[in-house]
Amino acid sequence: MVRPGRRFPRVEVDGELVARAPALGAVMPVRNASLGGVSTSSLTPLKAGATHALEIVLGPGRVLHFQARIIYCRRSDDHNAFRIGWAWDTDTVTEQSARTLMNYLTDANAIESGDQPAPQH
């Protein structure tokens, strides 16, 4: 569901997709993702405003690399974990990785450069 005012729609993640933050030693389940960022769960709180390298593994040999800033860190509904909201940086590698992630999650190839649909052949 897209919230009013939300720039990019979120895709809920079904299954075992995790984000790794190597510098933090953190492995976090991905809850949802968009072209603008990702929401993860963590057993430990992370500092909002900090920027970290993230990796998301799509399968053997398919690792996506991102630079992302923590937008928020709040207790989850069950109070046993924290919800972490990450916003993607605007570097070329992160933007390409975000498009690849969304294509993977939606099983589509419509998200190419920018927000233009891919040409049909």
N, C-alpha and C positions, 0 to 999 in steps of 0.2 A: 504494500500500500504506500502511496506517495503522499507525504504530508504537504499541505499548502505551504508555498514558499521554499520548498526543497528544490535545489537546483538539479540534482541527479536522483532518479528513482533508485531505490534499494532493491536488491535481490536477496531473498532469504536463502540461507545455505542449508541444504539438506545433506547430511552425511559428515564424513570425517575430513574436513578441510581445516588445516591449522596454519597459523602464522608464527614464524619464529623471529625473535629479536635477539640475534646472537650476542650483542654486547651486554644484554641483560640476562642472558641464559634462560630466557622465557620461551615457552611453547604454549600458544594460546589457541583454543578453538575459535574459528571464525563463525560469527552469528549471522551477519549479512554484509553485503558489499555493494559498492556503487562506483561510478567513474570518479567520484569525489573522495572516497575513502572506504574504511572498513570498520566494523564493530567486532570486538573480540571479548572473550571472557578471560579473567586472570584470577588466580588464587591470592595474588598479592597486588596491592595498589601501585599504580605508576603515576609519576608526576605530570600533571597537565602542563602543556607548553613545551615539553621536551621533544626533540626530534631524534628519531632512531632509524636505523636500517631495519627493514622487515623483509622476510623471505616467505613466500607461500609456495608450497610444493604441490604441483598438480598431478604428479606421477613420477615414475622413475626417469631421472634425467631432465625433468621439467620443473625448474625452480624459477620463480619470478622474483625480481628484486625491486624494492620500493624504498624511497625515503618518505617518512611520514611523521607528522606532528601529532602529539596526543592533545585532543580537543577537550576531552572530559574523562574522568575516572569516578565512577559512582558505584555504590553497593548494588548488587543485583537484587531482584525481587525476593530471592530465597535467603539473602544476607550471608551466603556461604562463599561468594565470589564477588568480583568487581567487573562491571561493564566498562570497557575502554573504547572510546571513540577516537579513531585515527583519521586525519585528513592527509591525502596524498600531496607531496610537494609537486612542483610543476616542471621538474627536470624531464628530459626526453626519455630516459630509461623508465622512470616511474610512470609516465603517461602511457608508454607502450605496454608496460606490464599491466596497468589498469585495464586497458582495452582487451588484452589477452585474457585476463581474469574474467571480465564480463562475458566475453565470447565463450569461454569455457563453462561458466555458470548458466548461460542462457542457451548454449549449444547453437549459437548463431554466429554468422560472420558479418553482421550488419554494422558493427562498430569498428570503423576504420579510423582514418585520421579525422580529428575533430568529432563532430556528431553527425557526419554525413553518411547515409547508407552506402554500402558497397555497390558498385555497378553490377547489374545483372547481365550474365552472358548467355 
